[in-house]
């Protein structure tokens, strides 16, 4: 029963975090895979602590252990962020919490197997506390990593990087480490310590969630009118009527006619796929995402297949020339990946 009492809070926390996913960004399959990654992270950390336990003083380990744990847990999160598998704060928070949940499962098991026997009440409280600190801190770290990768992407694309976003990323990372070190280093009465940690992480995650909700809606609104105008001008053959169309015309003489034709088709497919992905995302957000008609799903898959073919056929020079027009940002890539996955079901 002690095992059940210690592990129940982890399951409850993971379920609650998953319910927060109003935009349906994280699949159950990925969630479970990340829980497994968290368990592997716990094994790696445990092995490292066994090696360094006799060398590092206990007082130092109170500060060092949280840093090591957060770094190890961050590995799968860095992979997801670098591959643009997470695009918003909320899905990064969910993924981070899943890794932290898997970590806390094994940590609780270690304490129950290797430590002194615990009563059911103590085991339950400990399960609550361990799950809270690992899931909460990993969720905050995941949000910081996702934002950092987004900022790097903007820097590489020579787009404006807002100082506010840099500050937010650094603040989130530092806050997670401070809360975890505080939890390990300073021991107050259990209820008071739990309340302080819970309040700190809840405030961070609530603020992050609100920040992300605004970011999602800004992303949905940003540029849609311009994309529709460009798509209309391409279909009507009036590229000179939009600034982006005028830019495309400015590079026309640099390529043979057949290559320029492929460029226009490539841009058109990019716009159509991006608009379809954003529209589907908005339907999911509003709870109105009815199943796609088979014909529409097949049409989208065919468009994407043609897009990939054109991307391979166009030379590096042509792709670089139109890169400012057909740039897939992490948010757009994530929305498109979700749409294509839905079409293949």
N, C-alpha and C positions, 0 to 999 in steps of 0.2 A: 504493500500500500504506500510505503514511503516513496518508492520509485514513481508510482502514479501521481502522488501529490507533488513531487518535484518536477515532473515533466508536463503536467496538465497546464500550468501557466504559460509555458512556451507555446503549446498548441493554441491556446486561447489568444495569446498575443498575435501569433501569425495570422489567425483567422480574422482578428479585428483589423490588422493592417491591410489584409487583402480586401476587406470590405470597403476600405477607403478608396479603392481604385475605381472611382466613378467613371473613368474613361476607358476601362477594360484594357489596360496597356500591357499587363503581365499575365501570361498564361499559367495555368496550374502546373504544367510540365516544367516550365522554367523555374517556378517558385520551388518546386520539390528538388530540382537539380541544385539550386542555390542553397537550400537547407543541407543537402549532402556536402556541398563545398564548405559550408560552415563547420560541419563535423570533421572534415579533413583538416581544416584550419586548426581546430582544437587539438587534434592529434599532433600536428606539427608543432604547435606552441607548447604542448605538454612535453614533447621530446626535447625542445630547446631549453625549457626550464629544468628538466632533469639534468641536462649537461652543464648548465650554468649555476644550478642551485647551490653547489658547494663553493663556488668562486665569488658570486655576487652577494654582498651583505643584504640582509633582509630589508633594512631601511631603504637601500638603493633599489631593491627589486620592487618596492611599492610604487616607485616612479617609473622604473624601466619596464616592468611586466605589461602595464597597460599599453605602452608604446609598441612593444613587440606584438601584442595581440591585435591591435588595430592595424598594424602594418601587414600582418599575415592575413587577416580577414579582408584587407583591401585588395589583395591580389585578384580574386575573381571579379571584383567590382571595377578594377582598372581595365581588365579585359573587356567587360561589357561596355564600359564608357568609350574605350578606344575603338571598338568595333561599331560604335553608334547603335548599340542594342538598347540603350536607354537614352531617351531624348528629353524628358521632362523631370522636374524635381520629384513628382509623385511616384513615377515608376522606379526612379533610382532609390527613393526612400523604401519602397516595398522590397526591392531586391536586396538592399542593405540589411533591412530587418530580417529577411529570410536567412541570409548568411549568419547574422548574429544569433538567430534562433537555433540554427543547427549547431553553432559553437556552444551555446548555453546548454543544449541537450546533453552533449558529451561532458561538459564541465560538471553538470549536476550528477551525472552518472559516476564520474571520477570521485566526487566528494562522498557519494553514498557508498561506493565500493571500498575506497581507501581510507575514509575518515571514520569518525566515531558514529555509532548508531544515532539516528535522529528520530524524534517523534514526528507524527504525521503533520502536526501544526508547524513545527520548525522546518520540516522538509518543504511544506507548501510555501512558507514565507521565503525561504531561501530560493526556491524555484522562481517566485515572483521577482525577487531582487536581481538574481543572476540574469534572467531573461530580459528584464528591463534594461540593465546596464549594457548588455551586449547588443541587443536588438536596437536600442535607442542610439547608442554611439555609432554603430555600423550604418544605421540609416542616415545619420548626419554626415558621416564621412563619405558615404555614397553620393549624397547630394553635392558635397563639395567637389568630389572627383568629377562628377558629370559636368558641373559648371566649369571646372578648370579645362577639361577637354574641349568644351564648347568655345571657351575663350581662345585656346590654342588654334582651333579651327578657324576662327574669325581672323586671328593674326596672320595665319598662313594665306588666307584669302584677301589680305590687305583691306579688311573691313574694320570699322571703328570698334575698338574694345573699350567699353565703359569702365571707368575706375570703380564705379559702384559695384559692378559684378565681380571685379578682382577682389575688392574688399569683402564682399559677401562670401566668396569661396574661401578666402583665408580665415575669416571669422568662424565659419562653420567647422573647418578642420581643427582650428585651435580649440574651439568650444568643446568638441567631442573628446579631445585628449584631456582637457582640463577636468571635465566632469568625470571621466574614467579614473584619472589619477586621484581626484578628490575622494571618489568612492573607495579606492584601495588604501589611501594613506591616512584618512581621518575617520575615526570610528566614534560615531555618536550613538545614542540609543537607536536601535533598529528602525523604529517607526519614524523617527525624525530624519534619519539618514535616507530612508526610502522616500519620504515626502519631498526632501530637498532634491534628490536625484530625479524623481518623477516629475516634479514641477519644472526643473531646468530643461529636461529633455522634451517634455510636453510643450513648453513655451517655444523651444527651438523648432520643433516639428510643426507646430501650428503656424508659426510665422513662415516657415518654409513652404507649407502647403498653400497658404494664401498668396505668397509670392509667386508660386508656380501657377496657380489658377489664373492669375493675371497674365502671366507669361504665355500660357496656352492660348488665351483669347486674343492677345496681341498678335501671336503667330498666325492664328486663323484669319484675322482681319488684314494682316499686313500683305500688301501687294496683290490681293485677289483681283481688285478692279483693274490693275495694270496688266495682270496676266490674261484676264478676259479680253481686254482691249487688244493686246498683242495677238492673241489667238484669233480674234475676229479679223484683224488686219491681215494675218497670214492667209486665212480662208478666203478673204475677199481680194487678195493680191494688192493690198494698199499698205505696204510696209512703211512708207514714208509718213504715215499718219500717227505713228507712235515713236517715242524716243528710242526704245529698244529696237524697233523695226528699222529706224534710220541708222542705228549702229550696225545692224546686220547688212544693210545695203552698203555701208562704208567699207566692208571687207569683201564685197562681192568680186571686185576686180582682182583680188589676190588669189583666187581659186578658179579652176576650170568650171564651166557651166554645170557639168554633171555633179561635181563635188559641192558646188553651192546649192544645188537642188537637194542633195542629201543633207546638207546643213539645215536648210529650211524644214525639211521633214523631221529631222532630229529635234529641232527646237519645238516644232508643233507637237510631237509626241511627248516631249518633256512637259510642256504646258498642260496637255490633256491629262496625263497621268498625275501630275501634281494637283490639279484641280479636282480630279476624281478622288484622290486620296484625302484631301482636305475636306471635301464634301461628305465623304463617308465617315470621317472622324467626327464631324459636327453632328451627324445623325446618331452616332453612337453616344455622343455626349448628351443629346436630347432624349435618348432612350427610344429612338424611332428607327433604328437600324434593322429593317426587315430583311429577310434573306435575299441575297442577290439573285436575279433571274439567271438561269443557266446561260442564256445568250449573252447577257451583259458580262457575266464572269468570263466567258470565253473570249469576248471582245477585248476585255482589259488584258487578259493573258497574252493575246495575240499582239496587242499594241506594245506590251512590254518586251515581248520576244523580238519584235521589229526594232524597238529602241536599242536593245542590246546588240543586235546585228549591225545597225547603223553606227553605233559607238565603236565597234570593232573595225568597221570598214573605213571610217573616217581616220585620217592620219593624225599624228600627234599635233601637228601644226594647226589643223582645222579645229580639233577639240580645244586647244588652248585659246584659239581665237574667239570661240563662243562660250568659253568657261564662265564669264560673268553672267551669261543669260541662262545657262542650264545647270547652274550650281545646285546640288542637292545638299541642303543643310541637314543637320541631324534630325530635326523635327520632321522635315519632309521625308527623309529616308525611312524613318520609323513608321510614319503613317502609310507610306507606300508598301513597305514590307508587310504591315498588318493587312492591307487591302489585298495584296497578292496571296497571302496565306488564306484569307477568307475565300478568294476565288478558287483556290485549289481544293477546298473541302468537298 
